[in-house]
């Protein structure tokens, strides 16, 4: 454990103006606060915050961060309060400590919820001061170093998984490479000990067989660069077990097929020398195709800059070589701490301009996390989105003006639209990639130039959520869907209640509904309407709760019919039918996939719990399943004005003669009659005939019938009918 004077001397070495008195007081404060508390290892508890402070000093963090490292557990694990810390060490330190403090007092439903809620709090705290994140990561790193002292295997695995899911990608994002690799290695040891042991054994064997191969290759590279007149510092290392294992998994290869298990770093004086060194090495050694990456021209989102290349180098070994300047190396090793905005010279803080810093791109990812936080409906959603966001490989996409956006691999134009701005995403109607109009679900590739076409009349489609990959896009779509769904459920619920109350000679007033809201554990009359529209409450339940007398009248009449309901007894053209007006498919209403109803068809609605109303054709065979549930049947009708011009999908079954040109003629007829094929599936095929199911987008049943009539006239069509 680091002694008090050692910590102070270490901080003073890189920050001469550090408050020595405050550091000494913080050291003593944490020792007294934790008192006789012990860790799982048996060591005094205060050894943990002291080691955390030591890790922070390794990264040359400012005095306030070091003090925060010493005090970060005092609020959670002792009687000390944030107010006490504020009074003793100032508001800055108190805010940092509060940001790092875990929310152990929260009554959370599950370990997963706890994990997500803590991450949510962490990101919020980061938005105010990123030093909170660095302290938290140092805390996690030391806890992982002592993970083996925890006796319960399940607990060790849970902590290791949490570290791999959350803290490793966060460490990677802020660019502290050595912390990231150590966290990965320790978690890997716990999650997959057999795989790690196997890789370590093979690495030891290779090391014994090859001797000091790293030193020999290093010396050869230095000699090559010296001959070219390039001053360079060359270092080499063996890749870590987890890095090797991940590569094996990603490329689906065995250990024997790996040839670049060693990495060499070349540090030069200038950017110009980087490219000179690259030319020298590529001129002397064969380059490995596909292994060249220029992160100087296109830096990573965390600010990392370097040239990566793979060559068949000295001793005919395949090696990875990284070429960078000293400044780039500092950023690669220290991340955000290398260009720290809180750095001080003496007692005066330097400005960003004096430090040569621009934080816009550096912390763009943090702003994206905050937008996800705003749109996520629950901590679990937030965790899901951010994990997905941080783990994905990236592609670089350009706007028409040449602005660069780093996107997760697999991103679509919709993801890109939301990355540009939330309003652009919400109003996205189409996209041009490299000048060509493409479907919105198209996956973008490196270097694509994307132009988003927008419309004020456009709104997010629920279908977008099936193909977007970024957390921001998914969260924004879900937020829109939730808000619109509620509006739709309220509107539908109002129609249903008004019809039911009117039939019983009562009024569905807001006052009446508000008075019974508490009975259903709801707050407002609108909540009741939404519950009815969603199918969580029936109209009769609400009626009897609001007007108990209606229940008595119902009993006198003999109650609801006990007999089974037949579709022939339903007349959707009657005046009491609810018109489908302004209701968006896949939200409050859903069109049944079994019968594909179209405007012009006689239809009936089935109330489905949690989904609203599913629309069926009146003669759909599925309705027999609901014949003994009359309370779920709902008379509905088409609203001609509301559906005018809207495309609906009608399904047909066709049998065609198996001759050349038959399918071309078949699809041509559909197109000439204004139909649009959305899906086609062959169900059977013989020597003479083939049968298929075909989905055709039309405006109403009349248009579909016209299309089918035209198809029947074709010499290639044996039969065609609605499915």
C-alpha positions in Angstrom: 0.0 0.0 0.0 1.2 3.5 -0.9 2.3 5.6 2.1 1.0 9.1 2.7 4.2 10.9 1.8 4.7 8.7 -1.3 1.3 9.7 -2.7 1.9 13.4 -2.0 5.4 13.3 -3.6 4.0 11.6 -6.7 1.3 14.2 -7.2 3.7 17.1 -6.5 6.2 15.7 -9.1 3.8 16.4 -12.0 1.7 19.2 -10.4 4.0 21.4 -8.3 1.1 23.6 -7.3 -1.0 20.8 -5.8 -2.5 21.5 -2.4 -0.2 19.3 -0.2 -2.2 20.1 2.9 -5.5 19.0 1.3 -3.9 15.7 0.1 -2.6 15.0 3.6 -5.9 15.8 5.2 -7.8 13.6 2.7 -5.4 10.6 3.4 -5.9 10.9 7.1 -9.7 11.5 6.7 -10.2 8.3 4.7 -8.1 6.2 7.2 -10.2 7.5 10.1 -13.5 7.2 8.3 -13.1 3.6 7.3 -11.6 2.7 10.7 -11.5 -1.0 11.3 -13.4 -2.0 8.1 -11.9 -4.9 6.3 -11.9 -6.0 2.7 -12.5 -9.5 1.4 -8.7 -10.0 1.3 -8.4 -9.2 5.0 -6.6 -5.9 4.3 -7.7 -2.7 6.0 -10.5 -1.1 3.8 -8.7 2.2 3.5 -6.0 0.5 1.5 -8.5 0.4 -1.4 -9.1 4.2 -1.8 -5.3 4.8 -1.3 -4.6 2.4 -4.2 -7.3 4.1 -6.3 -5.6 7.4 -5.7 -2.3 5.9 -6.7 -3.9 4.7 -10.0 -5.2 8.2 -10.7 -1.8 9.7 -10.0 -0.3 7.3 -12.5 -2.5 9.1 -15.1 -1.3 12.5 -13.8 -4.8 13.7 -12.7 -5.3 16.9 -10.9 -5.3 17.3 -7.1 -9.2 17.3 -6.8 -9.3 14.0 -8.6 -6.7 12.4 -6.3 -8.7 13.6 -3.2 -11.9 12.2 -4.7 -10.1 8.8 -5.2 -9.2 8.8 -1.5 -12.8 9.7 -0.4 -14.9 8.0 -3.0 -16.3 5.3 -0.7 -16.7 7.3 2.5 -20.3 8.4 1.8 -21.4 4.9 0.9 -19.6 2.9 3.5 -19.2 5.2 6.5 -21.2 7.8 8.4 -19.6 10.6 6.4 -22.1 12.8 4.3 -21.6 14.8 1.2 -22.1 17.9 3.3 -19.2 16.8 5.6 -17.0 16.5 2.5 -18.1 19.8 1.2 -17.3 21.5 4.5 -13.9 19.9 4.7 -12.7 19.8 1.1 -14.9 22.2 -0.8 -17.8 21.9 -3.2 -15.7 20.7 -6.2 -14.5 17.6 -4.4 -18.0 17.0 -2.8 -19.6 17.0 -6.3 -17.0 14.5 -7.6 -17.5 12.2 -4.6 -21.2 12.3 -5.0 -21.0 11.5 -8.6 -18.9 8.4 -7.9 -20.9 7.2 -4.9 -23.0 4.1 -5.6 -26.8 4.1 -5.1 -26.9 1.4 -2.5 -29.9 3.0 -0.7 -32.2 2.5 -3.7 -34.7 -0.3 -3.4 -34.2 -1.9 -6.8 -36.0 -4.8 -8.3 -33.1 -6.9 -9.6 -29.4 -7.0 -10.0 -29.8 -6.0 -13.7 -31.9 -3.0 -12.8 -29.3 -2.0 -10.2 -26.6 -2.3 -12.7 -28.6 -0.2 -15.2 -29.6 2.4 -12.7 -26.0 2.9 -11.5 -24.8 3.3 -15.1 -27.5 5.8 -15.6 -26.4 7.8 -12.6 -22.8 7.5 -13.7 -23.4 9.0 -17.2 -25.4 11.8 -15.7 -22.5 12.6 -13.4 -20.1 12.4 -16.3 -22.1 15.0 -18.1 -21.1 17.5 -15.5 -17.5 16.4 -15.0 -15.7 13.5 -16.8 -13.3 13.1 -13.9 -16.1 11.2 -12.2 -15.8 8.5 -14.9 -12.0 8.3 -14.5 -12.2 7.9 -10.7 -14.9 5.3 -11.2 -12.8 3.3 -13.6 -9.8 3.4 -11.3 -12.1 2.1 -8.5 -13.3 -0.7 -10.7 -9.7 -1.6 -11.8 -8.5 -2.0 -8.2 -11.6 -4.0 -7.3 -10.9 -6.3 -10.2 -7.3 -6.8 -9.1 -8.6 -8.1 -5.8 -11.6 -10.1 -7.3 -10.0 -13.4 -6.5 -10.5 -12.8 -2.8 -14.3 -13.0 -3.2 -15.3 -16.5 -2.2 -18.7 -16.8 -4.1 -18.0 -17.9 -7.7 -21.4 -16.5 -8.9 -20.6 -13.1 -7.5 -17.1 -13.0 -9.1 -18.7 -13.9 -12.5 -21.4 -11.3 -12.1 -18.8 -8.6 -11.4 -16.6 -9.8 -14.3 -19.5 -9.7 -16.7 -20.5 -6.3 -15.6 -16.9 -5.1 -16.1 -16.8 -6.6 -19.6 -20.2 -5.2 -20.5 -19.9 -1.6 -19.1 -16.5 -0.6 -17.8 -14.3 -2.0 -20.5 -16.1 -0.2 -23.4 -16.1 3.0 -21.3 -12.4 2.7 -20.7 -11.8 2.1 -24.4 -14.0 5.2 -25.2 -11.8 7.5 -23.1 -8.7 5.9 -24.5 -6.9 4.6 -21.3 -5.5 1.5 -23.1 -3.6 -0.1 -20.3 -6.5 0.0 -17.9 -8.8 -1.4 -20.6 -6.4 -4.3 -21.3 -6.0 -5.2 -17.6 -9.8 -5.1 -17.0 -10.3 -7.4 -20.0 -7.7 -9.8 -18.9 -8.9 -10.1 -15.3 -12.6 -10.5 -16.5 -11.5 -13.0 -19.1 -9.7 -15.0 -16.4 -13.0 -15.3 -14.4 -15.4 -15.8 -17.3 -13.4 -18.2 -19.4 -10.5 -19.5 -17.3 -9.9 -22.6 -19.5 -9.5 -20.6 -22.7 -7.2 -18.1 -21.1 -5.0 -20.8 -19.5 -4.7 -22.5 -22.9 -3.6 -19.3 -24.7 -1.1 -18.4 -21.9 0.4 -21.9 -22.1 0.9 -21.6 -25.9 2.4 -18.1 -25.5 4.9 -19.4 -22.9 5.8 -22.3 -25.3 6.4 -19.9 -28.2 8.5 -17.6 -25.9 10.7 -20.5 -24.8 11.1 -21.7 -28.4 11.8 -18.2 -29.9 14.0 -16.8 -27.1 14.3 -13.0 -27.2 12.5 -12.7 -30.5 10.9 -9.4 -29.5 14.2 -7.7 -28.8 15.7 -9.0 -32.0 12.8 -7.7 -34.2 12.9 -4.4 -32.3 16.6 -4.0 -33.0 16.1 -4.8 -36.6 13.3 -2.2 -37.0 15.4 0.4 -35.2 18.3 -0.3 -37.7 16.0 0.0 -40.7 14.6 3.4 -39.6 18.1 4.7 -38.6 19.4 3.9 -42.1 16.5 6.0 -43.5 17.5 8.9 -41.3 14.4 8.6 -39.1 14.8 9.1 -35.3 12.5 6.7 -33.7 11.8 4.9 -30.4 10.8 1.3 -31.1 9.2 -0.9 -28.5 7.6 -4.3 -28.7 5.3 -6.5 -26.6 3.4 -9.7 -26.8 -0.4 -9.3 -27.2 -2.6 -10.1 -24.2 -4.5 -13.4 -24.0 -7.9 -11.7 -24.3 -6.9 -9.8 -27.4 -5.7 -13.0 -29.0 -8.8 -14.9 -28.0 -11.1 -12.2 -29.3 -9.3 -12.2 -32.7 -9.7 -16.0 -32.8 -13.4 -15.7 -32.2 -13.9 -12.8 -34.6 -12.0 -14.5 -37.5 -13.1 -18.0 -36.6 -9.5 -19.3 -36.6 -7.3 -21.5 -34.4 -4.3 -20.4 -32.4 -2.0 -22.0 -35.0 -3.4 -19.7 -37.7 -2.4 -16.6 -35.8 0.8 -15.1 -36.9 0.7 -11.5 -35.5 0.8 -12.2 -31.8 3.5 -9.5 -31.3 3.0 -5.8 -31.7 5.6 -3.1 -32.2 5.3 0.6 -31.6 7.3 3.2 -33.5 7.3 6.7 -31.9 8.7 9.5 -34.1 9.0 13.3 -33.9 6.4 14.5 -36.4 3.4 13.5 -38.5 5.7 13.7 -41.6 8.0 11.2 -40.0 5.1 8.8 -39.4 4.5 8.5 -43.1 8.2 8.4 -43.9 8.6 5.5 -41.4 5.6 3.8 -43.0 7.1 4.1 -46.5 10.5 2.8 -45.2 8.9 -0.3 -43.6 6.6 -1.0 -46.6 9.6 -0.6 -48.9 11.6 -3.2 -47.0 9.0 -5.7 -45.9 5.9 -7.1 -47.6 2.7 -5.6 -46.4 -0.1 -7.9 -45.2 -3.3 -7.0 -47.2 -6.2 -5.6 -45.2 -4.0 -4.8 -42.2 -3.4 -1.1 -43.0 -5.4 1.5 -41.0 -4.7 5.2 -41.0 -6.1 6.6 -37.7 -4.1 9.8 -38.1 -6.2 10.9 -41.1 -9.4 9.4 -39.5 -9.0 9.4 -35.7 -11.1 7.1 -33.5 -14.0 8.7 -31.5 -11.9 8.7 -28.4 -9.2 10.8 -30.0 -6.8 7.9 -30.7 -4.4 8.6 -33.6 -1.9 6.3 -35.1 -0.9 4.3 -38.3 -1.5 0.6 -38.0 0.1 -1.8 -40.5 0.9 -5.5 -40.7 4.1 -6.7 -42.4 6.1 -9.8 -42.9 9.0 -8.3 -40.9 12.4 -9.4 -39.6 13.0 -13.2 -39.3 10.1 -13.6 -41.7 7.6 -13.1 -38.9 4.2 -11.4 -39.3 4.0 -8.4 -37.0 1.7 -5.6 -36.3 3.4 -2.2 -36.3 1.9 1.1 -34.9 3.5 4.4 -35.9 2.7 7.6 -34.1 4.2 10.8 -32.6 5.0 11.3 -29.0 1.8 13.5 -28.5 -0.3 10.7 -30.1 1.4 8.2 -27.9 0.5 10.2 -24.8 -3.1 10.3 -25.8 -3.0 6.5 -26.6 -1.6 5.7 -23.2 -3.5 8.2 -21.0 -6.6 9.0 -23.0 -8.5 12.1 -21.9 -6.0 12.5 -19.1 -3.3 13.3 -21.7 -5.0 16.6 -22.7 -6.7 17.3 -19.4 -8.7 20.5 -19.3 -8.2 20.7 -15.6 -4.4 20.8 -15.8 -2.8 23.5 -13.9 0.5 25.3 -14.1 1.3 26.6 -10.7 -1.9 28.3 -9.5 -3.2 29.3 -12.9 -5.4 27.1 -15.0 -4.7 26.9 -18.7 -7.5 27.5 -21.2 -8.4 24.9 -23.8 -6.9 27.1 -26.4 -3.6 27.3 -24.5 -3.6 23.5 -24.2 -4.5 23.1 -27.8 -7.6 21.2 -27.0 -10.9 20.9 -28.7 -13.5 18.8 -27.0 -16.2 18.7 -29.6 -15.4 15.5 -31.3 -13.6 14.0 -28.2 -16.8 14.0 -26.1 -19.4 13.6 -28.9 -20.0 10.0 -27.7 -20.8 11.3 -24.2 -23.5 13.6 -25.6 -24.9 10.7 -27.6 -25.2 8.7 -24.4 -27.0 11.6 -22.7 -29.5 11.7 -25.6 -30.1 8.0 -25.2 -30.6 8.6 -21.5 -33.3 11.2 -22.3 -35.2 9.0 -24.6 -34.9 5.6 -22.8 -38.0 4.6 -20.9 -36.2 2.5 -18.3 -32.7 1.8 -17.0 -32.7 -1.5 -18.7 -33.5 0.1 -22.1 -30.6 2.5 -21.5 -28.2 -0.3 -20.6 -29.3 -2.3 -23.7 -28.8 0.7 -26.0 -25.5 1.8 -24.7 -24.0 -1.7 -24.6 -25.0 -2.1 -28.2 -23.6 1.3 -29.1 -20.3 0.8 -27.5 -19.5 -2.7 -28.7 -20.1 -2.3 -32.3 -17.3 -1.8 -34.8 -17.4 1.5 -36.6 -17.7 2.9 -40.1 -17.1 6.4 -41.2 -19.9 8.2 -43.1 -19.8 11.6 -44.8 -22.5 14.2 -45.2 -22.9 15.9 -48.6 -20.9 18.8 -47.2 -18.0 16.5 -46.2 -18.6 16.4 -42.4 -17.5 13.1 -40.9 -19.6 10.9 -38.6 -18.3 7.7 -37.0 -21.2 5.1 -36.9 -21.5 1.6 -35.5 -21.0 -1.1 -38.2 -24.4 -2.1 -39.6 -25.9 1.4 -39.3 -28.6 2.4 -41.8 -29.5 5.8 -43.2 -32.1 6.1 -40.4 -29.3 5.7 -37.8 -27.3 8.3 -39.7 -30.2 10.7 -39.8 -30.6 10.5 -36.0 -26.9 10.9 -35.5 -27.1 14.2 -37.5 -30.0 15.5 -35.4 -33.1 14.1 -33.8 -35.4 16.2 -36.0 -33.7 14.9 -39.1 -34.3 11.4 -38.0 -37.9 12.0 -37.1 -38.6 13.5 -40.5 -36.6 11.1 -42.6 -38.4 9.9 -45.7 -35.7 8.7 -48.0 -31.9 8.5 -48.4 -29.4 8.8 -51.2 -26.1 7.0 -50.7 -23.3 8.1 -53.0 -26.0 9.8 -55.1 -28.3 6.8 -55.5 -31.7 6.4 -53.8 -31.6 3.4 -51.5 -34.0 1.7 -49.0 -33.8 3.0 -45.5 -32.8 -0.4 -44.2 -29.6 -0.4 -46.3 -26.4 -1.0 -44.3 -23.9 1.8 -44.7 -20.2 1.1 -45.6 -17.0 2.9 -44.9 -16.7 6.1 -46.9 -20.3 6.3 -48.0 -21.7 9.8 -48.6 -25.3 10.0 -47.3 -27.9 12.6 -48.0 -31.1 12.4 -46.0 -34.4 13.5 -47.6 -36.9 14.9 -45.1 -40.5 15.9 -45.0 -42.4 17.9 -42.4 -45.3 15.4 -42.8 -43.1 12.4 -42.0 -43.1 10.7 -38.6 -41.0 7.8 -37.3 -42.3 4.4 -38.4 -42.5 1.6 -35.8 -41.0 -0.7 -38.4 -37.7 1.3 -38.2 -36.9 -0.3 -34.9 -36.5 -3.7 -36.5 -33.4 -2.6 -38.5 -31.8 0.4 -36.7 -28.6 -0.4 -34.6 -27.7 2.8 -32.7 -29.1 3.4 -29.3 -30.1 6.9 -30.1 -32.2 5.9 -33.1 -33.9 3.1 -31.2 -34.6 5.2 -28.2 -36.1 8.1 -30.3 -38.3 5.7 -32.3 -39.6 4.0 -29.1 -40.3 7.4 -27.5 -42.4 8.5 -30.5 -44.2 5.1 -30.6 -45.0 5.3 -26.9 -46.4 8.8 -27.2 -48.5 8.1 -30.3 -49.7 4.7 -29.0 -51.1 6.4 -25.9 -52.9 9.0 -28.0 -54.3 6.2 -30.2 -55.3 4.1 -27.2 -57.1 7.1 -25.6 -59.0 7.9 -28.8 -60.0 4.3 -29.3 -60.9 3.9 -25.6 -63.1 7.0 -25.8 -65.0 5.6 -28.8 -65.5 2.2 -27.1 -66.7 3.8 -23.8 -69.0 6.3 -25.5 -70.7 3.5 -27.4 -71.0 1.2 -24.4 -72.3 3.9 -22.1 -74.8 5.2 -24.7 -76.2 1.7 -25.2 -76.8 1.6 -21.4 -78.4 5.1 -21.4 -75.5 6.7 -19.5 -72.9 9.4 -20.3 -69.2 8.7 -20.3 -68.3 12.0 -18.7 -64.8 12.9 -17.5 -66.1 13.5 -14.0 -67.5 10.0 -13.9 -64.3 8.4 -15.1 -62.1 10.5 -12.8 -64.1 9.4 -9.8 -63.3 5.7 -10.4 -59.7 6.0 -11.5 -58.3 5.1 -8.1 -60.4 1.9 -8.1 -58.4 0.6 -11.0 -55.1 2.0 -9.5 -55.0 4.7 -12.2 -54.7 8.5 -11.7 -56.8 10.3 -14.4 -59.8 9.8 -16.7 -57.4 9.7 -19.6 -55.6 6.7 -18.0 -58.9 4.9 -18.0 -59.5 5.6 -21.6 -56.0 4.4 -22.5 -56.5 1.2 -20.5 -59.8 0.4 -22.3 -58.2 1.2 -25.7 -55.3 -1.1 -24.9 -57.5 -3.9 -23.8 -56.4 -3.9 -20.1 -59.9 -2.9 -19.0 -63.3 -3.8 -20.6 -65.9 -1.1 -21.3 -68.4 -3.0 -19.1 -66.0 -3.0 -16.1 -65.7 0.8 -16.4 -69.5 1.2 -16.8 -70.4 -0.9 -13.8 -67.7 0.9 -11.7 -69.0 4.4 -12.7 -72.7 3.5 -12.5 -73.4 0.6 -10.1 -77.0 0.9 -11.1 -76.2 -0.2 -14.6 -75.1 -3.6 -13.2 -78.4 -4.1 -11.5 -80.3 -3.2 -14.7 -78.0 -5.7 -16.5 -78.9 -8.4 -14.0 -82.6 -7.7 -14.5 -82.2 -8.1 -18.2 -80.4 -11.4 -17.6 -76.8 -10.0 -18.1 -74.8 -10.5 -21.2 -75.8 -13.2 -23.7 -74.6 -16.6 -22.5 -74.8 -18.1 -26.0 -71.8 -18.2 -28.3 -71.4 -15.3 -30.8 -71.6 -16.1 -34.4 -70.1 -13.8 -37.1 -73.4 -13.8 -38.9 -74.9 -12.0 -35.9 -72.5 -9.0 -36.3 -73.5 -6.1 -38.6 -70.5 -3.8 -38.9 -72.5 -1.4 -41.1 -74.8 -0.6 -38.2 -74.7 2.9 -36.8 -73.0 1.8 -33.6 -69.8 0.7 -35.4 -66.6 2.5 -34.5 -64.9 4.0 -37.6 -61.2 3.4 -38.1 -60.2 7.0 -38.3 -56.7 8.4 -37.7 -55.5 5.1 -36.1 -52.0 4.1 -37.1 -51.4 0.4 -37.9 -49.1 -1.4 -35.5 -50.1 0.9 -32.7 -53.7 1.1 -31.4 -54.9 -1.2 -34.2 -53.4 -4.2 -35.9 -54.5 -5.8 -39.2 -54.8 -9.6 -38.8 -52.2 -11.6 -40.8 -54.6 -14.5 -41.1 -57.1 -12.7 -43.4 -55.5 -9.3 -44.5 -58.6 -7.1 -44.4 -58.9 -4.3 -46.9 -61.1 -1.2 -47.1 -64.4 -2.3 -48.5 -64.4 -5.6 -46.7 -66.8 -6.2 -43.9 -64.7 -6.2 -40.7 -64.8 -6.9 -37.0 -62.4 -5.9 -34.2 -61.1 -8.2 -31.5 -59.8 -6.5 -28.4 -56.4 -7.9 -27.5 -54.9 -7.2 -24.1 -51.9 -4.9 -24.4 -52.2 -4.5 -28.1 -55.5 -2.6 -28.7 -57.7 -3.9 -31.4 -56.9 -6.5 -34.1 -59.0 -6.1 -37.3 -60.3 -9.2 -39.0 -62.5 -9.9 -42.1 -66.0 -10.8 -41.0 -65.7 -14.3 -42.5 -62.2 -15.0 -41.0 -62.0 -18.5 -39.6 -59.9 -17.3 -36.7 -63.0 -15.6 -35.2 -64.3 -18.9 -34.2 -61.6 -18.9 -31.5 -63.3 -15.9 -29.8 -66.9 -17.1 -30.2 -67.3 -17.6 -26.4 -65.8 -14.2 -25.5 -68.5 -11.7 -26.6 -66.9 -8.9 -24.5 -63.9 -8.9 -26.8 -65.9 -8.3 -30.0 -66.0 -4.7 -31.3 -68.0 -3.4 -34.2 -65.7 -1.4 -36.4 -66.0 0.1 -39.9 -63.8 1.8 -42.4 -63.7 5.5 -42.6 -63.5 6.3 -46.4 -61.9 9.7 -46.0 -59.3 8.5 -43.5 -58.0 5.6 -45.6 -58.3 7.2 -49.0 -54.9 6.8 -50.9 -53.4 4.6 -48.1 -51.7 1.4 -49.2 -53.0 -1.8 -47.7 -51.6 -5.3 -48.2 -53.9 -8.0 -49.7 -52.8 -11.6 -49.9 -53.7 -13.9 -52.8 -53.0 -17.5 -53.7 -52.2 -18.2 -57.4 -51.5 -21.3 -59.5 -49.5 -20.6 -62.7 -48.6 -22.8 -65.6 -44.9 -23.7 -65.5 -43.8 -22.1 -68.8 -41.2 -19.5 -69.7 -42.5 -16.0 -69.3 -45.4 -17.0 -67.0 -44.0 -15.1 -63.9 -43.1 -12.1 -66.0 -46.6 -11.9 -67.5 -48.1 -12.4 -64.0 -46.2 -9.6 -62.3 -46.7 -7.3 -65.4 -50.5 -7.6 -65.1 -50.3 -6.7 -61.4 -48.2 -3.6 -62.2 -50.5 -2.4 -65.1 -53.5 -2.5 -62.7 -51.8 -0.3 -60.1 -50.8 -3.0 -57.7 -47.4 -3.3 -56.0 -45.9 -6.7 -55.0 -44.5 -6.5 -51.5 -43.8 -10.2 -51.0 -43.9 -13.4 -53.0 -43.4 -17.0 -51.8 -43.5 -20.2 -53.8 -45.3 -22.9 -51.8 -45.2 -25.8 -54.2 -43.8 -26.7 -57.7 -44.4 -29.5 -60.1 -43.5 -30.2 -63.7 -46.7 -28.5 -65.0 -47.7 -26.0 -62.3 -46.3 -23.9 -59.5 -48.3 -22.4 -56.6 -47.4 -19.3 -54.7 -48.6 -16.8 -52.1 -48.3 -13.2 -53.2 -48.8 -9.9 -51.1 -50.1 -7.0 -53.2 -50.3 -3.4 -52.0 -53.6 -1.9 -53.1 -55.8 0.9 -51.9 -59.0 -1.2 -51.2 -60.7 -4.5 -51.8 -62.1 -3.3 -55.1 -58.7 -2.6 -56.6 -57.5 -6.1 -55.5 -60.6 -7.7 -57.1 -59.8 -5.8 -60.3 -56.2 -7.1 -60.2 -57.4 -10.7 -59.6 -59.9 -10.4 -62.5 -57.2 -9.3 -64.8 -54.9 -12.2 -63.7 -57.7 -14.7 -64.3 -57.8 -13.6 -67.9 -54.1 -14.4 -68.4 -53.4 -17.7 -70.3 -50.6 -18.5 -67.8 -52.9 -18.4 -64.7 -54.7 -21.5 -63.8 -56.4 -20.0 -60.8 -56.1 -17.0 -58.4 -58.0 -16.1 -55.3 -57.7 -14.1 -52.1 -55.9 -16.1 -49.4 
